[in-house]
Amino acid sequence: MKPFVPESEWTREFEPWPEEDFRRALVVAAHPDDETLGASGLVQHLHAAGTEVTLVVATDGEAAFPDADADERAQLGRTRREELVRSLEAQGLSGAELVWLGLPDSGLAEHVPELTDALRELAAGRDLLLLPWPEDPHPDHQAAGRAAVAAAPVTAHRWAYPIWLWHWVRPDAADVPWNLARSLSLSPAQRAAKAAGLREFVSQLKSGPRGEGPILPPEVLAHFDRPHETFFRVPPARSAPVGRFAELYAGSPDPWQVATSWYERRKRALLLAALPREHYGTVVEPGCGTGALTRELAGRCDRLLASDPVTDAVERTLLATAGSSSVSVHRGAAPEVLPGGPVDLVVFSELLYYLDDADLARTVERAVEALGPGGEIVAVHWRHWAPEAPRDGREAHRHLLDHPRLGVVVEHRDEEFLLHVLRRR
């Protein structure tokens, strides 16, 4: 038996859950009761906010007691389905759609392709997937979590709830992505509803048919009687696909309202005001988008090299900068699009957080190498987390701030975005 970590040792604190509006959520569970243990408060929160919630349960949990015979397992599976229905009613969640997949309990790892296909169909059009943490120390939780990640639309936020991590992993474990953890505070009413829901899982709270100990003894339940629930964001592992941005441009001439929104206009004004020099020689702007910033940068330099991986964006930037002989616009993506140098300014606006680890490291390094003596990088990024992005703006800027050959010249932080000007040492 694995040693367990008592609840009293879990004093670690996490950043608060980011308040976001979700229209349609898919909640994935490996077994009946996983979602109640790990995410009841959040699901209640979503349901109360008007989010359409579908709960899909991969197995019936029939193998909770391994020594049970076939008839006992079949009966336990039926019992656990009934318990979950009563639990949802006790939590005020009877309006949530419930989907049973009936895959083998304790055997999900052998059915990942089948599970992934089923979840992909159910996940279509969802903007939130709530899933078992893919690294939770239980093979069924791992399989369900990884299948859900593989099935998630690129436009969906993905959050994972751990279960056995609290019982079997130390709070100081170095291989857990604590930086991605966020906690949702629960109201007294939400905690009471969660407790009521857990009491319905009688089969898991009592001894097994041969006197086995309960699956959920008091020391395990203690981890789920907290005034908060903790979730790990599961960001994409790869750079955001160009096709996603092509879809956005195909659907709107200005997908991010860069010409009209106050956020975009204010951000551009602050970026331009933050540039230490009135005039630059050569400026490079990868990810130029519709060219709103490109047009204004053109008046501050002798030569501007703008690029974007989306053909529609390139065409709109060409239109926005028509008549400016100093601007060259072409199709291409970072890091390959960065020139060899020397250049005087590299502009990263809402770009770096869309890059995966390898692409980000190469992009930053190529930008630094391209800078001439005293050359500068200006970076401005939204502080929140786009579903397509492997990181948020804060993490993207950290890669620049930690670079040994860059020093901060200007820094601006507010609730919406981060802006830094860094100079090559």
C-alpha positions in Angstrom: 0.0 0.0 0.0 1.3 3.5 -0.9 2.0 5.8 2.0 -0.5 8.6 2.2 -0.2 12.4 2.8 -2.6 13.6 5.6 -4.7 16.6 4.8 -3.0 18.5 7.6 0.2 18.7 5.4 -1.6 20.5 2.5 -1.0 24.0 3.6 0.2 25.1 0.1 -1.6 28.1 -1.4 -2.4 28.7 -5.0 -3.4 31.7 -7.1 -7.2 32.3 -7.4 -9.3 30.8 -10.1 -9.6 33.2 -13.1 -13.1 34.4 -13.5 -14.2 33.6 -17.1 -17.5 33.2 -18.8 -18.1 29.8 -20.4 -21.1 28.9 -22.6 -20.7 25.1 -22.9 -18.7 22.9 -20.6 -17.8 19.2 -20.9 -17.0 17.5 -17.6 -15.1 14.2 -17.9 -14.9 11.6 -15.2 -13.2 8.2 -15.2 -15.6 6.8 -12.6 -18.8 7.9 -11.0 -17.9 10.2 -8.1 -14.6 11.6 -9.5 -16.3 14.8 -10.7 -18.0 15.3 -7.3 -14.8 14.8 -5.3 -12.6 17.0 -7.4 -14.9 19.5 -9.1 -18.4 19.7 -7.5 -18.0 23.3 -6.4 -16.8 24.5 -9.8 -19.6 22.6 -11.6 -22.1 24.2 -9.3 -20.5 27.6 -10.0 -20.7 27.0 -13.8 -24.3 25.7 -13.6 -25.4 28.7 -11.6 -23.8 31.0 -14.1 -25.9 29.6 -16.9 -23.2 27.4 -18.5 -24.5 24.4 -20.3 -22.9 21.4 -18.6 -22.6 17.9 -19.9 -21.0 15.2 -17.7 -19.5 12.2 -19.4 -18.5 9.2 -17.3 -16.1 6.8 -18.9 -16.8 3.7 -16.8 -19.4 2.5 -14.3 -16.8 2.0 -11.6 -17.7 -1.7 -11.4 -14.1 -2.8 -10.5 -13.8 -0.8 -7.3 -13.3 -4.0 -5.4 -11.0 -6.2 -7.5 -11.9 -9.5 -6.0 -15.6 -9.2 -6.8 -17.0 -11.7 -9.3 -18.8 -10.9 -12.5 -22.3 -10.7 -11.0 -21.0 -8.5 -8.1 -19.3 -6.2 -10.6 -22.4 -5.8 -12.7 -24.5 -5.0 -9.7 -21.9 -2.5 -8.4 -21.9 -0.8 -11.8 -25.7 -0.4 -11.7 -25.5 0.8 -8.1 -22.9 3.4 -8.9 -25.0 4.8 -11.8 -27.9 5.2 -9.4 -25.7 6.9 -6.8 -24.4 9.4 -9.3 -27.9 10.4 -10.4 -28.9 10.9 -6.7 -25.7 12.8 -6.1 -26.3 15.2 -8.9 -29.8 15.9 -7.5 -28.3 16.5 -4.0 -25.9 19.0 -5.6 -28.6 20.9 -7.5 -27.2 19.6 -10.8 -30.0 17.4 -12.0 -30.3 19.6 -15.0 -26.9 18.7 -16.3 -26.8 16.2 -19.2 -25.3 12.9 -18.1 -23.6 10.6 -20.7 -22.4 7.1 -19.8 -19.8 5.4 -22.0 -19.7 2.1 -20.2 -16.0 1.4 -20.8 -14.2 -1.2 -18.6 -13.3 0.1 -15.2 -9.5 -0.4 -14.4 -9.0 -0.9 -18.1 -9.3 2.6 -19.7 -5.6 2.6 -20.7 -6.5 -0.1 -23.2 -9.4 1.9 -24.6 -7.9 5.3 -25.1 -8.6 5.5 -28.9 -12.2 4.6 -28.4 -12.5 7.0 -25.5 -10.9 9.8 -27.4 -13.2 9.4 -30.4 -16.3 9.5 -28.1 -15.0 12.6 -26.3 -14.1 14.3 -29.5 -17.7 14.1 -30.7 -19.0 15.3 -27.3 -16.4 18.1 -27.0 -17.2 19.8 -30.4 -18.3 23.3 -29.8 -17.3 23.4 -26.1 -15.3 26.3 -24.7 -14.4 24.5 -21.5 -13.2 20.9 -20.8 -12.9 19.9 -17.2 -11.1 16.6 -17.0 -9.1 14.3 -14.6 -5.6 15.5 -14.2 -3.6 13.5 -16.8 -0.8 12.9 -14.3 -3.0 11.8 -11.4 -1.5 8.6 -9.8 -4.4 6.4 -11.0 -4.2 4.7 -14.5 -7.8 5.3 -15.3 -7.6 9.0 -14.4 -4.5 9.3 -16.5 -6.2 7.6 -19.5 -9.3 9.7 -19.2 -7.4 12.9 -18.8 -5.1 12.2 -21.8 -8.0 11.2 -24.0 -9.8 14.4 -23.1 -6.8 16.5 -23.9 -6.4 14.8 -27.3 -10.1 15.3 -28.0 -10.3 19.0 -26.9 -11.0 21.6 -29.6 -8.2 24.1 -30.0 -10.7 26.8 -28.9 -11.5 25.2 -25.6 -9.9 26.0 -22.2 -8.7 22.8 -20.5 -8.7 22.5 -16.7 -7.9 19.3 -14.8 -8.9 18.2 -11.3 -6.6 15.9 -9.3 -7.9 13.2 -7.0 -5.3 10.8 -5.7 -2.5 13.5 -6.0 -3.7 14.8 -2.6 -3.3 11.4 -1.0 -0.2 10.0 -2.6 2.0 12.9 -3.7 4.0 15.2 -1.4 3.2 18.9 -1.4 6.8 19.7 -2.3 7.0 17.3 -5.2 9.2 18.9 -7.9 7.5 17.2 -10.9 4.1 18.7 -10.3 3.3 21.9 -12.3 2.3 23.9 -9.3 2.7 27.1 -11.3 -0.4 26.1 -13.3 -2.6 25.4 -10.3 -5.5 27.7 -9.4 -8.0 27.5 -6.5 -11.7 28.3 -6.6 -13.1 29.4 -3.2 -16.3 27.6 -2.3 -19.2 29.2 -0.6 -20.8 27.5 2.5 -23.7 26.5 0.3 -21.5 25.0 -2.3 -19.5 23.0 0.3 -22.8 21.8 1.9 -24.1 20.6 -1.5 -20.8 18.9 -2.3 -20.9 17.1 1.0 -24.5 16.0 0.4 -23.5 14.7 -3.0 -20.6 12.7 -1.6 -22.9 11.1 0.9 -24.9 9.5 -1.9 -21.9 7.3 -2.9 -22.7 4.8 -0.3 -20.9 1.9 -2.1 -17.6 3.8 -1.9 -18.0 4.8 1.7 -18.6 1.4 3.2 -16.6 -1.8 3.2 -16.5 -4.1 0.2 -18.4 -7.4 -0.2 -15.4 -9.4 1.3 -14.7 -6.9 4.1 -12.4 -4.8 2.0 -11.8 -1.3 3.4 -13.9 1.5 1.8 -12.6 3.2 -1.3 -13.2 6.6 0.3 -12.2 6.3 4.0 -12.3 9.4 6.2 -8.6 10.2 5.6 -9.3 10.4 1.8 -12.5 12.4 2.1 -10.7 14.9 4.3 -8.9 16.2 1.1 -12.2 17.1 -0.4 -13.7 18.9 2.5 -11.6 22.0 1.9 -13.0 25.5 1.5 -11.6 25.5 -2.0 -11.0 23.2 -5.1 -7.8 23.2 -7.0 -7.3 22.7 -10.7 -4.4 22.5 -13.1 -4.6 24.4 -16.4 -3.6 22.0 -19.2 -2.3 24.3 -21.9 -1.6 23.1 -25.5 1.8 21.5 -25.9 2.4 22.9 -29.4 2.4 26.4 -30.9 -1.1 27.6 -31.9 -1.9 26.3 -35.4 -1.9 28.8 -38.2 -5.1 27.4 -39.4 -6.9 28.7 -36.3 -5.9 32.3 -37.1 -6.8 31.8 -40.8 -10.3 30.8 -39.6 -10.6 34.0 -37.5 -9.5 36.2 -40.4 -11.9 34.4 -42.8 -14.7 35.1 -40.4 -14.0 38.8 -39.8 -11.9 41.6 -41.4 -10.8 42.6 -37.9 -11.0 39.5 -35.6 -9.6 41.3 -32.5 -11.2 44.7 -33.1 -7.8 46.3 -33.2 -9.2 49.3 -35.0 -12.0 50.0 -32.6 -11.6 48.5 -29.1 -10.3 50.7 -26.3 -8.0 47.9 -25.2 -6.2 47.7 -28.6 -6.1 51.5 -29.1 -4.8 52.1 -25.5 -2.2 49.3 -25.9 -0.9 50.7 -29.1 -0.6 54.2 -27.7 1.3 53.0 -24.7 3.6 50.9 -26.8 4.5 53.8 -29.1 4.9 56.2 -26.1 7.2 53.7 -24.3 9.7 53.5 -27.2 12.8 55.3 -25.9 13.9 56.6 -29.3 11.9 58.9 -31.5 13.2 57.3 -34.6 14.7 53.9 -35.4 16.6 52.5 -38.4 15.3 49.0 -39.0 12.2 47.7 -37.2 11.0 44.1 -37.4 7.3 43.2 -36.5 6.5 39.5 -36.7 2.8 38.7 -36.4 1.6 42.1 -37.8 -2.0 41.1 -38.0 -4.2 43.7 -39.7 -1.4 46.3 -39.8 -2.8 48.8 -37.3 0.4 49.0 -35.3 2.5 48.6 -38.5 1.1 51.7 -39.9 2.0 53.8 -36.9 5.5 52.2 -36.5 6.2 53.1 -40.1 6.4 56.8 -39.1 9.0 56.0 -36.5 11.7 54.2 -38.6 13.6 54.2 -41.9 12.7 50.6 -42.7 10.0 48.2 -41.4 9.9 44.5 -42.0 6.4 43.2 -41.2 5.2 39.6 -41.5 2.4 37.3 -40.6 1.8 33.6 -41.3 -1.8 34.2 -42.5 -2.3 35.3 -46.0 -5.4 37.4 -45.2 -3.4 39.3 -42.5 -0.6 40.0 -44.9 -3.1 41.4 -47.5 -4.7 43.7 -44.8 -1.4 45.0 -43.6 -0.4 45.7 -47.2 -3.6 47.7 -47.6 -3.1 49.5 -44.3 0.4 50.6 -45.2 -0.2 51.3 -48.9 1.9 54.3 -50.0 4.6 53.8 -47.4 7.7 52.9 -49.2 9.6 52.0 -46.0 7.3 49.0 -45.2 7.9 45.5 -46.5 5.3 42.9 -45.8 5.6 39.2 -46.4 4.1 35.9 -45.2 6.0 34.0 -42.6 6.0 32.8 -39.0 8.4 33.2 -36.0 11.0 32.1 -35.4 12.0 31.6 -39.1 10.8 35.0 -40.2 13.3 36.9 -38.0 16.2 38.3 -40.1 19.8 37.8 -39.4 20.3 41.5 -38.5 21.4 43.9 -37.5 18.1 45.6 -36.6 17.3 48.3 -34.1 13.9 47.2 -32.8 11.9 44.0 -32.7 8.2 44.3 -31.8 6.4 41.4 -30.2 2.7 42.3 -29.9 0.4 39.5 -28.7 2.6 36.8 -30.3 5.0 35.1 -27.9 2.4 33.3 -25.8 1.1 31.4 -28.8 4.5 29.7 -29.2 5.5 26.4 -27.6 8.7 26.1 -25.6 11.0 25.3 -28.5 9.6 28.0 -30.8 9.6 30.6 -28.0 13.2 29.9 -27.1 14.3 30.1 -30.7 12.3 33.2 -31.4 13.7 35.1 -28.4 17.3 34.0 -29.2 17.0 34.9 -32.8 15.6 38.3 -31.9 18.5 39.0 -29.5 21.0 37.9 -32.0 19.5 40.1 -34.7 19.8 43.3 -32.5 22.6 45.6 -33.2 24.5 47.3 -30.4 21.9 49.0 -28.1 19.1 47.5 -30.1 15.7 47.0 -28.4 12.8 44.6 -28.1 9.4 45.8 -27.2 6.9 43.2 -26.0 3.2 43.7 -25.1 0.9 40.9 -24.3 -2.6 40.3 -22.8 -2.3 39.1 -19.2 -5.0 36.5 -19.5 -4.7 33.1 -21.1 -6.0 32.4 -24.6 -7.2 28.8 -25.1 -4.9 28.3 -28.1 -1.9 29.5 -26.2 0.7 27.3 -24.4 1.3 30.1 -21.9 0.0 33.5 -20.7 1.5 36.9 -21.1 3.4 36.8 -17.8 5.2 33.6 -18.6 6.0 34.8 -22.1 7.6 38.0 -20.8 9.5 36.0 -18.2 11.5 34.5 -21.1 12.6 38.0 -22.1 13.2 39.3 -18.6 15.4 36.3 -17.7 17.6 36.6 -20.8 21.2 37.5 -19.7 21.8 39.8 -22.7 18.7 41.9 -22.2 18.1 44.7 -19.6 14.8 46.3 -18.9 14.4 49.9 -20.0 10.6 50.4 -19.6 8.1 48.4 -17.7 4.3 48.8 -17.6 2.0 46.4 -15.8 -1.8 46.7 -15.4 -4.8 44.4 -15.1 -5.1 43.9 -18.8 -1.6 43.7 -20.3 2.2 43.7 -19.7 4.6 46.0 -21.7 8.4 45.8 -21.6 11.1 47.5 -23.5 14.4 45.6 -23.2 17.8 46.7 -24.5 20.6 44.4 -25.6 23.5 44.7 -23.3 
